[in-house]
């Protein structure tokens, strides 16, 4: 599994070696102040070999610890039809150490699958964004494109650390996408995410006692999970 995850991520890296056309600087992390609805710089307008689509997708970083320079990478696909009416689903791959972009998004449930013949991307007719808005997050820090500028962060990685970072990520991500703040929300994942998903859900439920921190969590989904 780990070998396949790495190979999938390498395919994505090779695929994205050509410049990706987007608006402005996709990476606002590292001291840039975020304002509500500030997501245009993360809009992806095309990828090499991307099929034509009518939905929007975004990719970028959310800083979860300014002091340590720790940021999580995400890729977000709006629903194909009526995204304003569809639920939001957070997808986490497991491993631990498996990329949600390199595996979940481009090998399983995302709208674009990596074409193994090297010709670019092909449309996934079974993509989850046909029915929901899908948010893929590289978690924990050190997985995929997520990183920290503080080496000691990698020594402290664990399930609690991961859940807390994911929780901080969500609240900051909602600042970028405020229309999703009160949206029906689900957390999904597979493999070691059988730990990540319920632990993040428990943290959300506990913190929801503070109305100002409320996240509209309605359920969790786990497949081929480890508990």
C-alpha positions as CSV (number, residue, x, y, z in Angstrom):
1,X,0.0,0.0,0.0
2,X,2.7,2.5,1.0
3,X,4.7,1.8,-2.2
4,X,1.6,2.3,-4.3
5,X,0.8,5.6,-2.5
6,X,4.3,6.9,-3.3
7,X,4.0,5.8,-6.9
8,X,0.7,7.6,-7.3
9,X,2.1,10.8,-5.8
10,X,5.1,10.6,-8.2
11,X,2.7,10.3,-11.1
12,X,0.9,13.5,-9.9
13,X,4.3,15.3,-9.5
14,X,5.3,14.4,-13.0
15,X,2.0,15.4,-14.4
16,X,2.1,18.8,-12.8
17,X,5.7,19.5,-13.9
18,X,4.3,21.8,-16.5
19,X,3.1,25.2,-15.2
20,X,-0.4,25.2,-13.7
21,X,-2.5,28.2,-14.8
22,X,-4.1,29.8,-11.8
23,X,-5.0,33.2,-10.5
24,X,-2.2,34.8,-8.5
25,X,0.0,33.0,-6.0
26,X,-1.7,29.8,-4.8
27,X,0.4,29.7,-1.7
28,X,-0.7,32.5,0.7
29,X,0.9,30.8,3.8
30,X,3.8,32.2,5.6
31,X,2.6,35.5,7.1
32,X,-0.1,36.6,4.6
33,X,-3.2,37.6,6.4
34,X,-6.4,35.8,5.3
35,X,-9.7,37.6,4.7
36,X,-13.1,36.0,4.5
37,X,-13.8,34.5,1.0
38,X,-10.1,34.9,0.0
39,X,-9.8,31.9,-2.3
40,X,-9.3,33.3,-5.9
41,X,-5.6,32.9,-5.7
42,X,-6.2,29.1,-5.2
43,X,-8.4,28.7,-8.2
44,X,-7.0,26.2,-10.7
45,X,-8.0,27.1,-14.2
46,X,-6.3,24.1,-16.0
47,X,-4.0,21.2,-15.6
48,X,-1.9,19.5,-18.2
49,X,-4.1,17.0,-20.0
50,X,-7.2,18.0,-18.1
51,X,-10.6,17.2,-19.7
52,X,-13.0,20.0,-20.1
53,X,-15.2,20.5,-17.0
54,X,-17.9,23.0,-15.9
55,X,-17.1,22.8,-12.2
56,X,-14.4,24.8,-10.3
57,X,-11.5,23.3,-8.3
58,X,-9.0,24.9,-6.0
59,X,-5.6,23.9,-4.6
60,X,-3.4,25.6,-2.0
61,X,-2.1,25.8,1.5
62,X,-3.7,26.6,4.9
63,X,-1.3,27.5,7.7
64,X,-2.2,25.7,10.9
65,X,0.8,27.0,13.0
66,X,2.2,30.4,12.1
67,X,5.1,30.2,14.6
68,X,6.4,26.9,13.3
69,X,5.6,27.5,9.7
70,X,3.3,24.5,9.5
71,X,0.9,24.2,6.6
72,X,-1.5,21.6,5.1
73,X,-2.1,21.3,1.4
74,X,-5.6,20.8,0.0
75,X,-7.3,20.2,-3.3
76,X,-11.0,21.1,-3.4
77,X,-13.5,20.1,-6.1
78,X,-16.9,21.7,-6.2
79,X,-19.9,19.5,-7.1
80,X,-20.6,19.1,-10.8
81,X,-24.2,20.4,-10.4
82,X,-25.6,22.9,-7.9
83,X,-22.6,23.0,-5.5
84,X,-24.4,25.5,-3.3
85,X,-26.9,22.8,-2.5
86,X,-24.6,19.8,-2.1
87,X,-22.9,18.7,1.1
88,X,-19.2,19.0,1.8
89,X,-17.1,15.9,2.3
90,X,-13.6,15.9,3.7
91,X,-11.5,12.9,2.4
92,X,-8.4,11.6,4.3
93,X,-6.2,8.8,3.1
94,X,-4.5,6.6,5.7
95,X,-1.2,4.7,5.6
96,X,-0.2,6.5,7.8
97,X,1.7,8.6,5.3
98,X,-0.5,8.1,2.2
99,X,-1.2,11.2,0.1
100,X,-4.9,12.2,-0.2
101,X,-4.1,13.9,-3.5
102,X,-1.8,11.3,-4.9
103,X,-4.1,8.4,-4.1
104,X,-7.6,9.4,-3.1
105,X,-8.1,12.3,-5.5
106,X,-6.2,10.9,-8.6
107,X,-6.6,7.1,-8.2
108,X,-10.0,6.7,-6.5
109,X,-12.8,9.2,-6.0
110,X,-11.7,12.5,-7.5
111,X,-12.9,13.8,-10.9
112,X,-9.6,13.4,-12.7
113,X,-7.7,10.1,-12.7
114,X,-4.1,9.9,-13.7
115,X,-3.9,8.2,-17.1
116,X,-1.3,5.4,-16.7
117,X,-0.2,5.7,-20.3
118,X,1.3,9.1,-19.6
119,X,-1.2,11.1,-21.7
120,X,-2.4,13.3,-18.8
121,X,-5.8,13.0,-17.0
122,X,-9.0,11.2,-17.7
123,X,-12.4,12.0,-16.3
124,X,-13.7,9.7,-13.6
125,X,-17.4,8.9,-14.2
126,X,-17.7,7.7,-10.7
127,X,-16.2,10.7,-9.0
128,X,-17.8,11.7,-5.7
129,X,-18.1,15.3,-6.8
130,X,-21.0,14.2,-8.9
131,X,-23.0,14.3,-5.7
132,X,-20.9,16.3,-3.2
133,X,-18.2,19.0,-2.8
134,X,-15.0,17.1,-2.1
135,X,-12.1,18.4,0.0
136,X,-8.9,16.4,-0.1
137,X,-6.3,17.2,2.6
138,X,-2.7,16.0,2.8
139,X,-2.6,15.0,6.5
140,X,-0.6,14.9,8.7
141,X,2.1,17.4,8.1
142,X,4.9,15.7,6.1
143,X,2.5,13.8,3.9
144,X,2.4,14.8,0.2
145,X,2.8,18.6,-0.1
146,X,2.1,19.4,3.5
147,X,5.1,20.6,5.4
148,X,6.6,22.3,8.5
149,X,9.6,24.6,8.7
150,X,10.2,23.3,12.2
151,X,12.0,19.9,12.3
152,X,10.7,19.0,15.8
153,X,7.1,19.0,14.5
154,X,7.9,15.7,12.7
155,X,9.1,14.2,16.0
156,X,5.8,14.9,17.7
157,X,3.5,13.4,15.1
158,X,0.7,11.3,16.4
159,X,-3.1,10.9,16.2
160,X,-3.9,13.7,18.6
161,X,-1.4,16.0,16.8
162,X,-3.0,15.1,13.5
163,X,-6.6,15.7,14.7
164,X,-5.8,19.1,16.2
165,X,-4.0,20.2,13.0
166,X,-7.0,19.0,10.9
167,X,-9.4,20.9,13.1
168,X,-7.4,24.1,12.8
169,X,-7.2,23.6,9.1
170,X,-11.0,23.3,8.8
171,X,-11.7,26.6,10.6
172,X,-9.1,28.5,8.5
173,X,-10.4,26.8,5.3
174,X,-13.9,28.0,6.2
175,X,-12.5,31.6,6.2
176,X,-11.5,31.1,2.6
177,X,-14.8,29.4,1.7
178,X,-17.4,31.0,4.0
179,X,-20.3,29.7,2.1
180,X,-19.4,26.2,3.3
181,X,-19.2,27.2,7.0
182,X,-22.7,25.9,7.8
183,X,-23.0,23.3,5.0
184,X,-23.9,19.7,5.8
185,X,-20.5,18.2,6.5
186,X,-19.1,14.6,6.4
187,X,-15.6,13.2,7.1
188,X,-14.6,10.2,5.0
189,X,-11.4,8.1,4.6
190,X,-9.9,4.7,4.4
191,X,-7.1,2.6,5.9
192,X,-5.4,4.3,8.8
193,X,-7.9,7.1,8.4
194,X,-10.1,4.7,10.3
195,X,-8.4,6.4,13.2
196,X,-8.1,9.9,11.8
197,X,-11.8,10.2,10.9
198,X,-13.5,9.3,14.2
199,X,-10.9,11.2,16.2
200,X,-11.4,14.4,14.2
201,X,-15.2,13.9,14.5
202,X,-14.9,13.5,18.2
203,X,-12.9,16.7,18.5
204,X,-15.5,18.6,16.4
205,X,-18.4,17.3,18.5
206,X,-16.5,18.3,21.7
207,X,-15.6,21.8,20.4
208,X,-19.2,22.3,19.0
209,X,-20.2,23.1,22.6
210,X,-18.9,26.5,21.8
211,X,-21.4,27.9,19.3
212,X,-18.8,30.2,17.7
213,X,-16.8,27.1,16.7
214,X,-19.7,25.1,15.4
215,X,-19.1,22.8,12.4
216,X,-22.2,21.2,10.9
217,X,-20.9,17.6,11.1
218,X,-23.6,15.1,10.2
219,X,-21.7,11.8,9.9
220,X,-18.5,9.9,9.0
221,X,-17.6,7.3,6.4
222,X,-14.7,4.8,6.6
223,X,-13.7,2.0,4.3
224,X,-11.1,-0.8,4.6
225,X,-10.3,0.9,7.9
226,X,-7.9,0.3,10.7
227,X,-9.2,0.9,14.2
